[in-house]
Amino acid sequence: MKKQGFLMFSILLATAIFWSSAASAENSEVNLNINGQNLTHEKALIINQTTMVPIRAISEIPLFTVNWDNATKTVSVHDALSRETLKLTIGSKEALKGTEKIAASQAPRIVNGSVYVPLRLIAESLDTLTFWDSTTRTAVVYPAPRNPDTESSDLAVARQAVLELPDISLKAHLGFTMDIRNTQYYFPYGQAKRFFTRESKYVRYYEVRDYAAWQVWEGEVTTKPSGEPDVINNIVPAVSKEWGERPAYIGDYVYYSHGWMAGTLQYGILTKAGEYNEVDNVNNIFDKIKIYPIPGEERVD
């Protein structure tokens, strides 16, 4: 109960910081990240200290359906998970959640032909989380699935749940390699809430917090100079470029190498000494990876 109380306090505090920080950006550009995707084609506006977003951005939240009634100038936002519907009308500061009346700080309005609605009202009324990243000036919005499996003592169950969380990256990826057919996942031994992914020469590192996997670091792998230590032991020999905070970990990993086009999966332990000890390989694992348990491994995070 103490952990749950602390978590809810943290979310409320982060939300308060989000709105106060965003409000200070009056008349300046604010970026949008919806469920991990940076929407370069959609921008938020600060209007009278309220963050307003186009309804097209809200429609990109998974499980959300947005409808526009031109006759009544009403926007309806339906959450398929909670089955709640929020209705907002152009020019009115009163919204309806079912039959409950909710006061909005700013009324929805039309700006340059687009319908804008108050983001805070959407976030607080429906099952979403919002955060403000001051470094990139980004409003982050994503659904909060609150999957208890991420806390499971069964590491296979926990890792599967973690990989299905929204993944949030606030910076542009360094690049992509065409015709990628294999994705590798590395979890520190005994852990589920930290992991690396590697696709060809690009390695990304994530940490789980607030019901999402947040990307902390990314590097482009290159050849290591003779005699130099690995940038990240056994996973990244050297990088030609990188961004974020480079993780420091030296120890065993559990790895999953997913050939998603061929439907193959090899998994096992990558030791601190750099040896790959395969546990098993399976077939018919195509688009979505399936996480298998490692005998004798116990969760420590």
N, C-alpha and C positions, 0 to 999 in steps of 0.2 A: 504493500500500500504506500509506503514511503517513496519507493522508486516511482510508482505511478504518479504520486503527487508532485514529485520533483520534476518529472517529465512534463506534466501539464503546465507547471509553473514556467518551465523553460520555453515551452511553445508559446505561452501567453506573453512572456517577456520578449521573445524574438519577434512576435507579431507586433507588439507595441513599438519596438525599435524600428521595425519595417515601416510602419505608418508615419512615425515622427520623422524618420530620416528621409522618406520619400517626399513628405510634405515640404521639407526644406528645399527640395529641388524645383520649386515653383518656376514654371515657364522654361524648364530645361528638359532635354531629352531623357527619357527613361526607357530602358530596354526591357523586353519581356522574355521570360523563359517559362514555357508551358510544358510540364511533365518531362523536363530534360531537354527540350528542343528550344534553341534560341530563335525566336521569331523575328528574323531580320525584316520581314515584310509588314510587321505589325509593331506599332509603337504605342506606349501608354502616354497619357497626358496628365499633367498636374493642373487641376482646375480648382481654384479656391481651397488649396491645401488638401485636395482629395485626388487619389490616383484613379483615373478613369481609363477603361480599356475598351477596345472595339469588341462587339459581340462575336465577331469571327474568331477572336483569340479564345474566348470562353468556350466556343464550340470545339476547340482542339483538346480540351481536357477529357481524358478517357471517361466513358460512361455518361458524359454530359450531352444533352440534346438541347439546342437552342432554336426557338421558333419566333418568328416576327409576324405580328398581326398588323398589317398596314392600316386597316380600317380604324382600329382603336389605338394605334401607335403603342402597342404593348409587346414587351419582350418576355418570353417564358423560358426559364432555364430548368430543365428536368434532370435530376440525378437518378440514374437507373439503379444504383446500389441502395440508396436510402429511400428511393421512390418519392422523394420530396420534390415539389415544384415551386420555384420562386418566380413571381410575376412583377415586372417593373414597367411603368408607363412614362413615356416621354413627358418631361415637365413636372412630374410629381415626385415628391420626396417620401411618398408612402408606398411601400412594397407589400406584397402579400406572399406569405409562405403558407400554402394551404389556405386556411381561413384567418391565420394570425397576421396582424398588421405590424409591419416593421418600419421604423423611421430610417431614412437614408440621409447621409450628410449632404449629398448632392443629388439632384434629380438626373436621370438619364437624359441625354441630349443628342442631337445630330450635329456632327462636326464634319464638314467637307463631304457630306453625303453618307457618312458612316455613323452607325448608332453606337454611342459610348455609354457604358454603365459603370457604376462605382465598384471597383474591385473588392474593397473591404467588405461591402455588403454581401457579395457573392461568396467570399471566403468564409465569413462568419455564419452565413445562413446554411451553406451546404458543406459536404464532407471534403473540404480541401485544406491544405496548409499553405501559408504564404510566408516568404522571407524576403528580406532586402539585403542585397550585396552592394555595399557602398563602393567597393573597389571598381566594379564593372558597371555600377549604376543599373542594376538589374532587379526587377521584380520577379520573384520565382513563385510559381503556383503549380501545385500538383495534388492529386488525390491522396488521401491518407488511408491506405488499406488496412494498416494496423494488423498485419498477419502475425499471429502468435508463434507461428512455426519458426520465425527468425530466432527465437529464444530457446528452441528445442535443444535438449541435451543430445539428441541424435544429430550428429554433424551433417549427415547426408540430407536430412530433412531441412535443417537450418540453412545449409548452403544453397539448396534448391530454392528455398523461399527468398533468400538474399538476392539471387540472380534474377528473380522475377520482380524485384522492387523497381520503382522508377529510378533511372540513373541520371544524375544531374551533372552537367558540365557547363560551367559558365564562361569558359574560354574556348576559342576555336581549336579544333583538332589540328595537329601539325601536318596531317596529310593522311592519305589512304593509299594502299597498294591495290591496284586493279587485279581482278581474278583471284581474290582471296578465297581459299577453300578450307582453311583450317584455323580454328581459334583455340588458343591455349589459355587455361585458367590456372592460377597458382594461389593457394591459400596457405598462410603460415600454419604449420602443423598444430592441430588442436583448436584452430580458430575458424570462425565463419564470417566475422564482420569486417575483415580486411582481405582484399584480394587484388591480384594483378590479372590483366588480360593482355594477350599478345597476338597480334595479327601481322604476320611478316615482320617488318622492321619497326612497327609502332607498338609501344608498351604503355599501358595505362594502369594507374593505381587508384583504387576506390576505398572509401571508408563509409560504413553505415552509420547514419544518424538521422533522427527525426523521420523515420519510416522511408528513407530513400538511400540509395548508394551515391555518395557525392564523390566526383572525381577530384582528386587532390593533386595528382602529378601525371605528366605525360612526357615520354622521351622517344626520340628517333634513334634507333640502334645503329651503331657503326662499328668498324673494326677497332679492336683494342690495341693501343700501342704496346710493344713488347715490354714485359716486366711490370706493367701497371696492374693494380687490382681491379676487380670488377666494380663498375658503378653501383650495381645492385647484385649482391653475391649470387652467382650461378644463373641469374635471369637476364641481366643486362650487362654486357661486357664494357660498353662505352656508348656515349650518345653524341650525336653531331649537334643536336639542339634539344631543348627541354623547356617546360614551364611548370610552375607550381613548386611545392615543397617535396623534395626527393625523400622517399621513405628510407629509413635505416633499419634493416632487419637482416640478421645473420642466423640461420638455423635451417631446420628441415621444412620442406614444403610438401603439400599434397597437390598433385597436378592432375589435370584433366585435359587431354588433347582431343578436341572434337573435330573430326573431318565431316562437317555437316552436309557437304554435297554427296559424299560417298556413303554417309551413314555410319561412320566408324567412330569409336571412342576407345582411347587407351587411357588408363589412369593408374596412379601409384604414388610413390614417394620419391621426391628429389632430395637427397641428403645434403647436409651442410658441406660435405666433401665434394659435392657435384655429381654424385652417382644417381642414375635413374633406375629405380627398382619398381618394375611394373607389377601391379597386382593382378590386372586382368585387362582384356580387351573385348569389346562387344560390338555387334553390328545392328543395323536397322535403327540407328539413332540419328535422325535427319535434322530438320530445322531447329528444333528445341533440344538443348543439352539435357541429359539426365544424369544426376549426380548419384554416385554409388558410394557405399561406406568403405572405409579403410579398416580392416581388422585390427582391433586393439587400440584404435585411436579414441581418446577421450577429450571432450571439450574443456578448454581452459579459459576462454574469453567470456 
